[in-house]
């Protein structure tokens, strides 16, 4: 595994609050396999709920936005607000929805622990954003079956 692979494993460990052994990391060659690994670590958690909706409501309250403000609402300031204990977005975000997606992707493990739930669609979206950021491609190019090295250029 190259340096890029090690960095990806470290990022996944940090974002999802899991440990990935060297032997397990060697078996992972696609984003879909990352999701399968993560699902296997959450035995006992129910694959239900919507973590992003919960985070959206927290963000909206923190920004003191009106209840009618939806995910497309523009952020009221140029720099996204800081949320103590959470890793901030690595991408430029303009809307509340973009901020929520970044917060969920960068803090999925920490946020899901409080709810004891995980959502396979949200996990996939988070993995997709993390991998896209690591290999510098658009998230839409990151497919479940794409080979991290051969298809996406992970070093």
C-alpha positions in Angstrom: 0.0 0.0 0.0 1.4 3.4 -1.0 1.4 6.6 0.9 -2.0 7.6 -0.5 -3.5 4.4 0.7 -2.1 4.9 4.2 -3.5 8.4 4.2 -6.9 7.2 3.1 -7.0 4.5 5.8 -6.0 7.1 8.4 -8.7 9.5 7.2 -11.4 6.8 7.3 -10.3 5.8 10.8 -10.5 9.4 11.9 -13.8 10.2 10.3 -15.6 7.0 11.3 -13.8 6.4 14.6 -12.7 2.9 13.7 -9.5 1.0 13.7 -8.3 -0.7 10.5 -5.5 -3.2 10.8 -2.8 -3.5 8.2 -4.2 -6.9 7.1 -7.7 -5.4 6.8 -6.4 -2.4 4.9 -4.6 -4.6 2.4 -8.0 -6.3 1.5 -9.7 -3.0 0.6 -9.4 -2.1 -3.1 -12.7 -0.2 -3.8 -14.8 2.4 -2.1 -17.6 -0.2 -1.8 -15.2 -2.5 0.2 -14.6 0.5 2.6 -18.4 0.6 3.1 -18.6 -3.1 3.7 -15.8 -2.9 6.2 -17.5 -0.1 8.1 -20.9 -1.9 8.1 -19.1 -4.9 9.7 -17.7 -2.7 12.5 -21.2 -1.5 13.5 -22.6 -4.8 14.6 -25.4 -4.0 17.1 -26.2 -0.6 15.6 -29.4 -0.4 13.7 -29.0 0.6 10.0 -31.7 3.2 10.3 -32.1 6.9 10.9 -31.0 10.0 9.2 -27.9 11.5 10.7 -27.7 14.3 8.2 -31.2 15.5 9.1 -30.3 15.6 12.8 -27.1 17.5 12.0 -29.0 19.8 9.7 -31.3 20.8 12.5 -28.4 21.4 14.9 -26.6 23.6 12.3 -29.7 25.6 11.5 -30.2 26.3 15.2 -26.5 27.2 15.7 -26.7 29.6 12.8 -30.0 31.0 14.2 -31.7 30.5 10.8 -35.5 30.6 10.5 -37.3 27.3 10.7 -38.3 27.6 7.0 -34.6 27.7 5.9 -33.8 24.5 4.0 -30.6 22.9 2.9 -30.3 25.3 -0.1 -30.1 28.3 2.3 -26.9 30.3 1.9 -24.6 30.4 4.8 -24.9 33.8 6.6 -21.1 34.3 6.7 -18.2 33.8 4.3 -16.4 31.3 6.6 -18.4 28.3 7.9 -18.9 28.3 11.7 -16.8 26.1 13.9 -18.5 23.4 15.9 -16.5 22.4 19.0 -15.3 18.8 18.9 -16.1 18.3 15.2 -13.7 18.4 12.2 -14.6 21.3 9.9 -15.2 21.0 6.1 -12.2 20.6 3.8 -14.1 21.9 0.8 -15.5 25.4 0.3 -19.2 25.3 1.3 -21.8 27.9 0.4 -25.0 26.5 1.7 -26.3 24.9 4.9 -26.8 21.6 3.0 -23.2 21.5 1.8 -21.9 22.3 5.3 -24.0 19.4 6.7 -22.7 17.0 4.1 -19.1 17.9 4.9 -19.7 17.8 8.7 -21.3 14.3 8.4 -18.6 13.0 6.1 -15.7 14.3 8.3 -17.3 13.3 11.7 -19.6 10.3 10.9 -18.3 8.1 13.7 -18.4 10.8 16.4 -21.9 11.9 15.3 -23.4 8.4 14.9 -22.1 7.3 18.3 -24.5 9.7 20.0 -27.5 8.2 18.1 -26.4 4.6 17.9 -27.5 4.4 14.3 -25.9 4.4 10.9 -27.4 4.8 7.5 -25.8 2.9 4.6 -26.7 5.7 2.1 -25.1 8.3 4.3 -22.0 6.1 4.9 -21.6 5.7 1.1 -22.0 9.5 0.5 -19.4 10.2 3.2 -16.9 7.6 1.8 -17.5 9.0 -1.6 -16.7 12.6 -0.5 -13.6 11.4 1.4 -12.2 9.4 -1.4 -12.9 12.1 -4.0 -11.1 14.6 -1.8 -8.1 12.3 -1.4 -7.7 11.5 -5.1 -8.9 15.0 -6.2 -11.8 13.9 -8.4 -15.4 14.9 -8.5 -17.5 12.8 -6.1 -19.6 11.5 -9.0 -16.5 9.7 -10.4 -16.2 7.6 -7.2 -18.2 4.5 -7.8 -18.6 1.6 -5.4 -16.7 -0.8 -7.7 -14.0 1.7 -8.9 -10.5 0.4 -8.1 -8.8 2.9 -5.8 -5.4 2.6 -7.5 -6.2 1.7 -11.1 -9.4 3.6 -11.7 -9.1 6.6 -9.3 -5.3 7.0 -9.2 -4.7 6.6 -5.5 -1.0 6.3 -4.9 
